[in-house]
Amino acid sequence: MNKTRPNKVTVRLSDSELSDLKDRIKLSGFNQQQFLTRAIFNKAMMNKEQLHSLLVELRREGVNLNQIARACNTYKVLDDTTKIKQTIEKLEALWLCLR
């Protein structure tokens, strides 16, 4: 028995509902208790694989931004403002996805 959560709730589902629930739990990356607790209390859930791919892309964009900053500081030139604006837009979009 869990000392911090001593109460148990039972729910009945059809075969298709149970199958759908299990699929969603598997896709979320959480265990059943974590998934259901988050769903019941409207806590944010994001697929852990999707989050990982977002973080990888965010790192890539950060590297791009650092390279642009380094070039600007080295050559004291801002001739590639289009690339800078595109990188900033990508970073803003990724930031919104992570919220």
N, C-alpha and C positions, 0 to 999 in steps of 0.2 A: 504494500500500500504506500502511496506517495504521501508523505507527511505534510507537504505544502499544499497539496490538492487532494484532499481525502474524499471528495464527492465524485460520483460517477453518473454519467448521463447516457441513456440508451436511446437509439433512434432506429427505426425500421426503414429499409430501403428496398426497392425492387432490384432485380439482378442487373438491369441496365444502369440504374442509378449508382449502385455499388461499384460497378465496373468503371463508370465515369469518374466517381470519386477517387478510386485507386489510381486511375490515369493522371488525374490532376495532382494528386499527392506526389506521384512519381516525378512528374514534370517540374514540380515546385522545388524539389531537392530537400524538402523538410520531411520529418517523420510525421506520422498520422496525428499525433497529439499536437505538435507544433502547428501543423497546417490548420487543423480544426480550431485551435485556440485563436490563431491569427484571423481566420475567416469570421469567427463569431464576434470578435471584438474589433473588427474592421482595421486590423493592423496591416500595413503595407506588405504585400508579398511580391517578390520578383523572382523569376526563375534564376537560379544561381548561375547557370550556364550563360544566360543572356547578360547577367551582370558582369560576368568574367569577360565576355567579348566586348562589352561597353568599356570596361576598364582598360583592356588592351588597346582599343581605339583611342581612348583618352590619352594614354601614354604616348601613342604615336603622334597625336596632334600636339602634345606637349613638347615632344622632341622637335617637331617641325617649328613650333613657335620659338624654341630655344635657338635653333639654327638661324632663324630669321633675325632674332635679337642679336646674336653673335655677329652676323654679317653686317647688320646696321651699326653696331658698335665698332667693328673693325674698320669698315670703310666709310663710316659717317655719312652713309647715303641711304635714303628711303625711296628707292626707285621701284620697288616691288610692292606697292601698297595694295594691289589687287590680291596678291597671295596672302598678305597679312590679314586683309578683311575676310577672305575665305576661311582662313584658319580660325579667326575669332568667331565667325558664324558657326563653324563646326563645333568649336568648344562650347559655345552657348547652347547649341542644340543637344549636345551630349550632357551638359549640366542639367538641362531640363528633364532629360530622360532619367537621370539619377535621382531626382527629387521624389 
